[in-house]
Amino acid sequence: MKKKNHKYIFVVGGVMSGVGKGIACSSIGKILQSKGFKVNPIKVDPYLNVDAGNMNPTEHGEVFVLDSGLETDQDLGNYERFLEMDLSSADYMTSGMVYKHVLEKERNLGFKGKCVEAIPHITDEILRRIKKAADFHESDISLIEIGGTIGDYQNILFIEAARTLKIKYPQDVIFIMVSYLPVPGSLGEMKTRPTQNAVRQLNSYGVQPDLIIARGVEALDYKRKEKIAMACAIAPENVISAPDIESIYDVPLNFEKDKISSIILKIFHLRSKTNGNSLKDWKEFVHKRAKAQKEIQIAVVGKYFDTGDFVLSDAYVSVIEAVKFSSYWNGVRSKLTWINSKEYEVGTRKVSELKNYDGVIVPGGFGESGVEGVIMSIEYTRKNKIPYLGLCYGMQLAVIEYARNVLGWSDANTAEINPESSRVVIDIMPEQKKLLEEDRYGATMRLGAYPAILKIGSIAFEAYKQKEILERHRHRYEVNPEHIEEIENAGMVFSGVSPDGKLMEIAELPREIHPFFLGTQFHPEFKARPLHPHPLFSAFVESCIRVKGKK
């Protein structure tokens, strides 16, 4: 059963991919929240992967992990950051998930011997999942982003499911197309024809957009709004201008310049539940970003940085945003420099260049490639007292570096690289070993939110200001319990541990030894929010500012 008066907004893309459907969906959700409505976002990915866990981040972008442990598309991260909410597994859907469920149901005689077909059985399952997410959140409005572009074969069934919902509940469903308006260099004029053609393609599916968000390098003038409106059979005011801007966090404010919330509420026959616009906190954050002028230099040393800058932003988007949030609230901007650790290994770059930075981050990763270069950079930051933040693999490699160069265990290593080492300080969990022997990789890592207990007086405790925390994980390897005592006796502090004391969650050096040297087995970047920056990133940024001041 459909929830009474529940509203659905479907967001689709026209002309080309990467036009910002996720940011548009997040921004509309933020605006509707400011009007007093409870929203829930859903990302639909048309690929046949069951989840995003086995996808290469340098090709598809960051794998974002929910509290539940579901590995998802990076747009779920945007939703969480904009909407200040923790999402559930019900808020993510792939073609693989849908087909897998329907086929398993058929194998179990769930369809009672009927011929199972794409329509209606696949489309019914899509709608079941959409309604399940709405019920879970008890929301007023669902925002469903359909991945891909109009004309893609892969997303037709999702659009068909949305069309059938629109037919059944015409007053409760809105379609928004996010489309691109190019400005050919030789012409210098914004062209609307590609968007007109995309709308006609959508019309051929039996769907008419209610709003068109016009993405482009500059703001859309009223003449072109009228041109799009005439060709696409919508009102000119329903064409929303979405020019390129400096920060994605300006988008909600930019949309409201074209009164997008008034248009949506009018179509739905709804009234705002708040007096005026309650985006006050959001505007304060945007103001802090704009006001921040002083700059700190941060090096991000990693393994995947030889594939082009356009990939880096996608592969580590949560880390980038987490650093930004903490920087802005501390009144500074962070300039990130990506350093390929392989260049340290072969000698084409000197690790001593790190002295020019105010802080160093080593993000997560897998495998052997570039690891020795990372360890070289960690050693340099430790010895030269440069603030260091290691995330997941960044913590594991920090422990290895400490074991090698402080304890003198020259062959200390991780079982991921050298299981035959006499000092395996990072080892695979027994249950993980069995899974790998059976070639079971998908959704089998330690995934999702787990609690940790912090050591009072530690840097971590000072940052969080509480003893128990809950953070998200995505890894198979842990600090080997056999070597924990010796490592701690040599000066490293495991300031965060699992409640049973068996798993090391945070490693750090005391402040009297180093201004800030801390690594986490979990991924704190997944919990950073614009209005609530993550305490560990904030502590790192504050340390970078202090060190820069002393220089």
Protein Blocks (a to p, Z undefined) as FASTA:
>chain_A
ZZehiacdddddehiahiopmmmmmmmmmmmmmnopacddddddfbfbfblmlpcfklno
pcdddfkopacdfklmmmmmmnopacdfklgccfklmmmmmmmmmmnopnnopacdfblk
lmmmmmmmmmmmmmmnopabdcdddehjehiaklmmmmmmmmmmmmmmmmlcccdddddd
dddfklopacfklmmmmmmmmmmnopacfbdcdddfbdcdfklmmmmmmmnopafklpcc
ddddfblklmmmmmmmnommmmmmmmnopacfbehjaklmmmmmmmmmmmpmbdcddddd
dfklmnojklmmmmmmmmmmmmmmmmmmnopacddddddfklmmnopacfklmmmpcbdc
ddddedjehklmmmmmmmmmmmnopacddehjlmmmmmmmmmmmmnopakgccfklmmmb
fblfbccdfklmmmmmnopaghpacedjddddddehiaklmmnopabdcdddddfbdcdf
klmmmmmmnopacfbccfkomacfbdcddfklogbdcddfbdfklmgcfklccfklmmmm
mmmmmmmmmZZ
